[in-house]
Amino acid sequence: MANLITKWATQVAESELAAELPRRWAHTQEVAERATEVRRLLGESSDLLVAAATLHDVGYAPRLAVTGFHPLDGARFLRDEHGAEERLNRLVANHSFALLEAEERGLRDELASEFPLLEEPLLVDALVYCDMTTTPDGGRTSAQERIAEIISRYGADSVVGRFIRRAAPEILSSVQRIEVALAAQPR
């Protein structure tokens, strides 16, 4: 049974994404499902992972797109409109190596000063794993295929294309660390 933070996260994400961005909502739902599958790796932080997975793309909602950089817009929304917990805001703001994309957009200092990186490597890796092994439509994929899909969708020379190429080694390392940890778990 979902606890209060995960129920709240689902309500917020659904209200912001489901009607206006159904494809993004499908992606979000599967990222959250992946988080429920890996939560056993995280102990007390497992509910935080599920909440962050559910809210990681909320900043794409048209009414929230102030800067056009969804990690920053989403984290600000969660902080300012909902008074969300700092660790959740920092996970959303920095998910999937967003600091590298912020740099491409000239927003690195802004993101880093408002939402410093979270020093919880397993939690950060788990969110990367959930996001980067889920297609835009909510299907399952490998991190390599997801990176290729993002480059194809945005173009190699776009802001997102440059970011994802820079982030690819870190993304692949994060995903591999979670896959190793999952494989080591008793069945």
SVG drawing of the C-alpha trace seen along z (x, -y; Angstrom):
<svg xmlns="http://www.w3.org/2000/svg" viewBox="-7 -32 38 48">
<polyline fill="none" stroke="black" stroke-width="0.4" points="0.0,0.0 1.4,-3.4 2.2,-5.8 1.2,-9.4 4.1,-10.9 3.7,-8.5 -0.1,-9.0 0.5,-12.8 3.1,-12.6 0.8,-10.6 -2.0,-13.1 0.2,-16.1 1.8,-14.5 -1.5,-13.2 -3.1,-16.6 -0.3,-18.4 0.5,-15.9 -2.3,-13.4 -4.7,-15.6 -2.2,-17.9 0.7,-15.6 -0.6,-12.0 2.6,-10.6 4.7,-12.2 2.2,-10.9 2.6,-7.3 6.4,-7.7 6.0,-9.0 3.8,-6.1 6.3,-3.5 9.2,-5.3 7.3,-5.2 6.6,-1.5 10.3,-0.9 10.9,-2.7 8.6,-0.3 10.6,2.6 13.9,1.3 12.8,-0.2 14.1,2.8 17.6,1.5 16.9,-1.8 15.5,-1.0 14.2,-4.1 14.6,-6.2 12.4,-3.9 9.3,-6.0 11.4,-9.1 12.6,-7.3 9.0,-6.4 7.8,-10.0 10.8,-11.5 10.2,-9.0 6.5,-10.1 7.4,-13.8 10.6,-13.9 9.0,-15.3 6.3,-17.5 8.2,-20.5 7.1,-19.7 3.5,-20.8 2.8,-23.9 1.7,-26.0 4.9,-25.3 7.4,-25.8 8.9,-29.1 12.5,-28.6 11.7,-25.8 14.1,-23.5 11.8,-20.9 14.0,-19.8 14.4,-23.3 10.8,-24.3 9.5,-21.1 11.6,-21.5 10.6,-25.1 7.0,-24.2 7.3,-21.4 9.1,-23.7 7.1,-26.9 3.6,-25.6 3.7,-22.5 6.4,-23.0 7.9,-19.6 10.7,-18.1 14.2,-19.4 15.6,-15.9 12.7,-15.4 13.2,-18.8 16.9,-18.2 16.2,-14.8 13.7,-16.2 16.0,-19.2 19.0,-17.0 17.5,-13.8 19.4,-12.0 22.4,-14.4 20.4,-17.5 23.2,-19.7 25.0,-18.9 21.9,-20.0 21.6,-23.1 25.2,-24.0 24.2,-23.7 21.3,-26.1 23.3,-28.6 21.4,-27.6 24.1,-25.6 24.8,-28.2 21.1,-28.8 20.3,-25.0 23.3,-24.3 22.7,-27.1 19.0,-26.5 19.1,-22.7 22.5,-21.3 23.3,-17.7 22.1,-15.1 25.0,-13.2 23.1,-9.8 24.7,-7.9 22.4,-4.9 19.3,-7.0 20.5,-9.2 21.5,-6.1 18.2,-4.4 16.3,-7.4 18.6,-7.5 18.0,-3.8 14.2,-4.2 14.1,-7.2 16.7,-6.0 15.3,-2.5 11.8,-3.8 10.7,-5.0 8.8,-8.2 5.6,-6.1 6.1,-4.1 7.7,-1.0 10.9,0.7 14.2,0.2 17.9,0.4 19.8,-2.8 21.7,-2.5 18.5,-2.5 17.0,-5.3 20.1,-7.5 19.9,-6.8 16.2,-7.6 16.8,-10.9 19.5,-11.9 17.2,-10.8 14.3,-12.8 16.1,-16.0 19.0,-15.9 22.7,-15.4 23.5,-19.1 20.5,-20.4 20.9,-21.4 19.4,-18.1 21.5,-16.1 24.7,-17.7 23.7,-17.1 22.7,-13.5 26.0,-12.7 28.0,-14.3 25.9,-12.5 25.8,-9.1 28.9,-7.6 27.5,-8.6 24.0,-7.4 25.3,-4.0 27.4,-3.7 24.5,-4.6 22.2,-2.0 24.9,0.6 25.4,0.0 21.7,0.6 21.5,3.6 24.5,5.1 22.8,4.3 19.5,5.8 21.3,9.0 22.9,9.4 19.6,9.3 18.1,12.6 15.2,13.7"/>
</svg>
